[in-house]
Amino acid sequence: MTDLTDLIARVEALTATSNAIDVEVEVALFEPTGVSVACRPNDAGTKVIYTYCDGSRKTYLADDWTLTDEQRAETIRLLKERLSNV
């Protein structure tokens, strides 16, 4: 798992979007639900693989966590919230 402090610092340093960091954020903020039980990066670190309760897996692009300044600020807030709950 990515160190949240390091991930927060890397998001704070961004001046443009980063798919690689979007993937890391998606995994770091993942919460199991009644539908999906796990989330991990693919081997290339370019997409996320969700595992569902029935054991099936699907690969997706990560959400745009770093696309705009506003999204980066919200992502930092969410990561800091997650860090304080660890």
N, C-alpha and C positions, 0 to 999 in steps of 0.2 A: 504494500500500500504506500502511496505517496505521502510523505510528510506534509501535513496540512500547512505548517508554518512556511515551508519552502514553496509550496504551491501558491499560497497567498502572496508571497513576495514576488513570484514570477508573474502572477496576474497583475499585481500593482505596477510592475515594470513594463507591461505591454503598452504599446502605442498603436497597435493594429491587432486584428483578429489572429488567433492561432488555433488551428484545428487540433494540433497535438495537445494543447492545454485544454481545449474544450473536452476532449476525450478524458483527460485526467480529472477534470472537474465533474463530469458526468458520473464517473466511477466513485469519486470521493463523496458526492452528495446522494448517491443511490440509497434508497430505503426499500427493503423488501415489502411486498404487498401480497394480497391474496392472489395476484396474477403472476408477478415476477418475483423470483427468489434470489437472483444474483445478477451482477453486471460486472463485466470485465472488458479491458481493451482487447482488440484482436492482436495478433502477433506483430503486425506492423505499427500498432499504436495509432491507426488512422480512423478506426470505427469502434463502436461498443457492441458487445455481444451480451444480449439479455437471455437469461435462463428462466423458463417459466415453470410453474408448479407441476405441469405434466411432464417435465423433463426436456421439452423441446427448447431449441435455441434459435434466435434470430439475430442477424447483424444489422445495425443501423448506424447512420451518421449521428454523431453527438449533437445535442442542441447547441445553438450559437451563444455560448456563455460569454464570449469575449468579442462579439461583433462590434459593439459600440461602447463609447465611454460609459453610458448609462448602464448597459448590461454588465460591463466589467465591474462597476461600482456595486451593483446588486450581487454579483457573483462573489465579490470580496466579502460583502456583508454576510452572505449565506455560509461561506467557508469559515469565517470568524465565529459565526454562531455554532457551526458544527464543531469547531475546535474547542469552544468553551464547554461543549457537552460531552467531550471525550473523557 
